[in-house]
Amino acid sequence: MDEFDGINIAVIIPCYNEEVAIPTVVRDFRAALPAARVYVYDNKSTDRTAEVAALAGAIVGFEPFPGKGNVMRRMFSDIDADVYVLVDGDDTYDSSAAPGMVRLLLDGQLDMVNGVRVSTQKEAYRFGHRFGNVMLTRMVATTFGRQFTDMLSGYRVFSRRFVKSFPALAKGFEIETELTVHALELRMKTAELPTPYKERPVGSQSKLNTLRDGIRILRTIGELIKEERPVPFFGVLSLLLAALSLGLAFPVLLEYWHTGLVPRFPTAILSASIMLLAFLSLTCGLILDSVTRSRREIKRLAYLAIAAPGWPEVKP
């Protein structure tokens, strides 16, 4: 008997042009988690990804809008399960780690287990990707909390309550950042587990562009700080504007002190206007903080409406 009999597990694999790698990924995860259903969602591939995935035993779905974030939003909407195992379709993650990650989630009634990539192969985890991951992970940790060491991992296990409370607004590879911040903002129970990370198979090409996608992720972090931490975000902006205003006003005030005249009247008007903008910025931050709190409460209520993984749902 499989150790996960009676638990509805879905392995969800977003894919774009992974004809070479996807059959191995599907077969390996079907072997590692025999009780699970394996879903491959094709993101308008131009090769035979959907066909070979179906032949390997996967349930194939389709997402017409390009980008990993769009695919994951579709998968999270379409698929009902108790436990979700997310993995990339490029055959770089080790399927043998999946049972341990699922068991850790269930035993601890966790909401997310993050697979931390461990690799000795330079080509598998290139320096640019590694450096960018460390930098971006530290930025998120400084602002939202230090729970994760590999924020951009594509190998994760989720509870149903995580998936069904997650709004999934990102379009591309920045979705991993949004997943991480969602867990941190709702103070979910999470854990990390080291998992082997290997090179892509011969003939498979990475869709990740270090510079382009790094800039997108950086922009997403900025947007999330603005949305989830409006007081610090607009407070810093307010301080910068106030400092600029005082810098412009200082020589005007000094001259007025000595002569009683304001010959640089336009500078005085500009300084006063910038100071008004500083106060407006701070006011925006305070108002948006109330909106953010309301949004967080709504997500929390959606989260609480679902039983924790591993616990039976009590029905009236």
N, C-alpha and C positions, 0 to 999 in steps of 0.2 A: 504493500500500500504506500502511495506517495505521502510524504509528510505534510503536504499542503492540500490534501483532499478535503473538500468542503469549503475551501477558500477560493473565491473567484479572482484569479490573477490574470492580468492582461499585460503582455509584453508589447509595447508600442514603439514603432520604429519609423521615424520620419525619413523620407528618402528622396534624393534627386540624383538621377544618373548613377546608380550604384549596381548596375547589372553584374559587374564582376564580383562584388563582395556580398551582396544581399543573400544569395542562396546559402552561403556558409553561415551567415548570421542567423538566419531563420532556423536552419537545421541544428545549430549549436544551442540556441535558446529553447527549442522544442525538447532537446535532449536534457538540458540542465533543469528545466521546469516542465516536466511532462503534464502537469495538471493545468498549465497556463494556456491561454489562447494567444497566438502571435499575430499582431496586426502590423501590416506595412502600409503606410500612407504615401502614395506617390505624388510628388509635387511637380506635375507637368514634365516628367522626364522625357528626353528625346531618344532614349535607348529602350531596352526590353526589361527595365527594372520591374514593372508590375507583373509582367508575364512570368519571369523566372521566380519572383517571390511567390506567386500563386502555385507554381509547380513544386516549390520547396515546401509547401504546406501552410503558407500564411494566408490570413484573411486580408484582402487588399481593398484599401479605400483610396479616395482621390481628393486632392485639394487643388483647385485651379489658381488660387492666388499665390504668387511666389514668395518664398521665405520660410525659414524654419518656424518662426513664431506663428505664422498663419497655419502651418500644418499642425502644430501642437494645439492651437485653439480648436481646430476641427476635431482632432483626436479626443481631446478632453470633453468636447461637447457630445460626440457620437458614442463613446465607449463607456459602458457601465461596468465597474469592477470594484472589488474590495481593496485590491492592491494593484498599483500600476508600476511596471518596470520600464523606464525610459532608457533607450540606448540608441546610439547613432548606427546607421546602416553601413558603415565603412569597414567593419570587421577589425576595429582597433581595440575594442574592449573585450575583456575575458568573461565569457558566459558562465564559467565555473564559479565566479564570485556571486552570481545572482541569488542562489539559494541562501547563502549566508546573509546577504543584504535584506532579503525578504524576512528571514527568521529574526534578524535584529529588529526590524520594524515591528513585527508582530509581538515579539517578547517584551519589547519596551513600550508598546502602544505609542510608537513614534509617528510623526507625520511625514518625515523625509529622511532618507539615508542617502548621503552623497558619496559617490565613488571617487576617491582621491586617486588621481593617476600617478602610477609609479612606473618609471621606465628607465632602462639603461641604454636604450637605442636613441642616438641623437636625431636620426631622421624621423623617428616616431613622434617625438615631442621637441620640435625645433626651438632653438634659443629664443627667437623672437616671440613665439607663442608663449613659452615658459615665462619670459620676462614680463610680457604684457599681462599675463594672468596674475602674476604676483603683484604687480603694480595696481591693477584694477581691483583685485581682491582686498588689498590693504586699504584702498580708498573707501570701498563699501564697509569694511570692518570699522574704520575710523568713525564713520557717520552712523551706521545702523547697528553694529555689534560684531564681536569677534567670535563667531561660531564656526566659520568655514575657512579652510585653507586652500581650496580649489574651487572657486566660485564658478568657473566656466566649464566644469566637467559636464559631459553629455551623457553620463551614466548615473541614474538616480532611481530610487524607489520611493513612491508616494503612497500615502493613504488616500482613501476616497474623499475624506473630509478636506484634505489639502486641494485635490484636483477640482472638486466642485465648489470651492470657495475662491478659486484663483481666476481673476478676470482676464488674463492673457491678452494684454494690449499690444505687446511688441510684435513686430513683423518678421524680423530676421534673427541672426545669431545672438542678438541682445536679450533674447528670451531667457537665457540662463541667469542673467543679472536680475531680471524681474522675478524669477522663481526664488532666488536667494533672498531678495528684499521682502517678498511676500511672507516667507517663513519668519524672517527676523521681525517684521512689523507686527505680526500676530503672536509673536513669542511662542512659536510652535516648538514641540519637542523634536529635536533632530539629532543626527549622529553622522559621523564620517567613517568610512572603511577604506583602507588602502586596496586598490585593485590594479592588476597588471595592465599596462598600456603598450601596444605594439604598433609596428609599422602597418600601413595600408598594404593590401595585397598588390602584386604587380598588375598594372593596367588600370588601377583605380586612382582617381585624382581628387585632391582636396578641394572643397568649395570655399574654404575659409581664406580670405585675404587679410593678412596681418594688419596692414595699415588701414585699409578701408573699414573693415569690421571693428578694429580697435577704436577708430574714431566714432563709429556708431554706438559702441558700448559705452564710451566715455560720455557721449551726448545723452545716452539713456540714464547713466548715473546722475548726471546733472539734472535731468528732468525729474527723476525719482526724488532727489534731494529737495527740489522745488515743491513737488507734490506732497511728500511725506514729512519734510522738515521745513515748512514755510517760514517759521520765525527766524531760525538761524540764517536761512537763505536770504530773505529780504532784510534781515537785520544787518548782515554784512554789507549788502548793497546800500542800505541806509547810512551806515558808518562811512563808506567810501564817498557817497554823495555829500555827506556833512563835512568831511575832511576837505573835499574839493571846494565846497562853499566857503569854509573858513579860510582856506588858502587864498582864495580870490578876495575875500573881504578884509583880510589883515592889512594890506597896504592902504586900502581905502580908509579904514578906521584909523590907521596911524596918521595919515595925512589930515584927516578931520580933527584928530586930537591936537595936532600942532597948529593948524591954520583955521579950523572951524569951517572949512570948505569941503565940498565933495565934487571936485572937477571931473572925476571919472564916474559919472553917473551911470552909464551903461553897464560898467563892471559891477556897480552896487546892485543894479536890478538883476543882473545875471546871478550874482551870489545869492540874493534873496530867493530867486526862483529855484535854484538848485537846492537850497535848504528846504523849501516847500516840498520838492520832490523827495527829499530824504525822509521827511515826516510821512508823506504819502506811502512811500515804500514800506516803512515800519507798520503803518496802519494796515496795508494789504497783507502783510505777514500775519498780523494778529487776527484779521478776519478769516484768512485762509486756514489758519490753525484750527479754528472751530469747524470749518468744512472738512478738513482732513480727519478730525476726530470723529465726525459723523460717518464718513466713509469707512473708517476703520471699524466702527461699531457695527455697521451693516455687514461687512465681510466677516466679522467675528460671529455674528448671529448665524450667518450661513454656515460657518465652520462648526458651530456648536449644534446645529440641527442634525448632524451625522455622528453616529457612534464612533468611538475610537477603534482603530484596527485591533483585531484580536479579542475584542469584547463583544458579547452578543447584544444585539439591539433590542431593547425592551419595548414591546408593543402593548398598547392598552387593550 
